[in-house]
Structures are given as C-alpha cells and as structure tokens.
C-alpha cells in the first residue's frame, strides 16, 4: 500500500507539485518515479481534499489507500488483481461501484486499462456491488503511467477528467484587453501557491492590470484585494471581473476590493476592513 497518491496535470508538473504543497501544508509531499505522480504523506481529510481538487489548477486526481505495482515485475497483472480483490473484499463500502481509468505519459506495453477495469468490475460485482459507470457511490481510480511503468489503483477522492475550459476566460475573450495577462490556469495556480488552502485571509494582487489574478481568486471563493496605480486598469479589471462572474454591479461581489493605489505604500491604500 502507498497511501494517498496525487496525479498531476501534464502542462507543468513542477508547478503543479508546488501548488499541491501549498494546498496541503500539513502534509509532506514525496516524489515518485514519475513527475506526475506524488505521494501525500500523513493524515488526509477526504472532504477537504475533494474541495481542494475542485479549485486547484494542476491537480487532476487523488487516489486514497492506493496500490502501486511496477509493470516490469514478474506477474504484475496477477499481483495487481490479487491486491485489488483483497481491497474490495475487505472494504466496508456498499452500493454502486465504478472504475475510472486513464493513462498518462504514454502506454505501458502489455497492459490495458480497459481490460484491467473490466476485471476489477467483475470482482466488485461478485462482492455485491452494483456496477454504475456514470455516477457511482464508490469510485476506484486506475492510472497507468508510461514514463515510469507504474500502475496505481486506489479509491478515487475526486477526479477531473479534463481541464476546465479556462480558454473561455483567457485575456483575448475579456471585455477589457491588454496583452499582459497570464493564462488563466497559471493565474489560478499562482493564486493557490500564494494563498494556500481556502480560508478567511485575503490574497493581494498589488499590480492587477486586467485582473487575471483577481478573477481566478474570486471564482474559487477567496477574499481578494486588487490594486493598480492606473485608473484605467482599475476600471478595466472591474469590468472583467463582472464579466467573469456574470454580475451587473461590483457591489454584488462581497469578497473583492479593486482599488486605485500605490503598491509601495500598502497601508495607506488598503481599506481598514482588511487590516
């Protein structure tokens, strides 16, 4: 058993790992042989972990109580199925069951995710589970990583099958545009690295520009202060935020302040309620 395994997105695994560390500050992060697989050491609040996956940028999934096998081991498939069978038989879970499988960083020769998922489904059915591949009560995740030849299987805490469509929020789609903005997924990742787990504290964007950071922070429910020295940017960022949140008035957005001010003298410009 290998505990809790996080699967990171492939667009920048190193940054995704840094985000993971920021969002799980009470846990140690242990690298595995793949840059997209890491172990989260220590106790994990499963409900909190589910929320974190939903608002993260670089975390694709977390598997709980995981099994890890090497594809180059003799009898790899037999050992994997044996361990999974034991896991299911000894589980106190009941109800519907589904296997979600995917591969990353290429194929593993001789192993098929769909075939393994079918074998697991058969085991679950024989142990009283009802198979439901759409919205099961119990989800088992199966990952085949071609870069390191490892197969990981565990109870799926949560899984985002595709990156959310951040392209709809990219700078060129916003009503106020300047060619100075980060990709939304990078902006969200930066916000999470700066802010850590969601709490009552505010994140500060001292030079907000067109508002990319404030948009991502607000969308995931963070308190956020955005500041710029130029009134044009303050007005433009406000317009973009209203567009992103589908609001008519900035006063409708309670967790955000977008203000004109000088970042070299923050105490002068930041409203007292944030002090």
Secondary structure, 3 states (H helix, E strand, C coil): CCEEEEEECCCCHHHHHHHHHHHCCCCEEEECCCCCEEEEECCCCHHHHHHHHHHCCCEEEEEEEEEEEECCCCCHHHHHHHHHHHHHHCCCCCCEEEEEEEEECCCCCCCCHHHHHHHHHHHHHHCCCEECCCCCCEEEEEEEECCCCEEEEEEEEEECCCCCCHHHHCHHHCCCCCCCCCCHHHHHHHHHHHHCCCCCCEEEECCCCCCHHHHHHHHCCCEEEEEECCHHHHHHHHHHHHHHHCCCCHHHCCCEEEEECCHHHHHHHCCHHHC
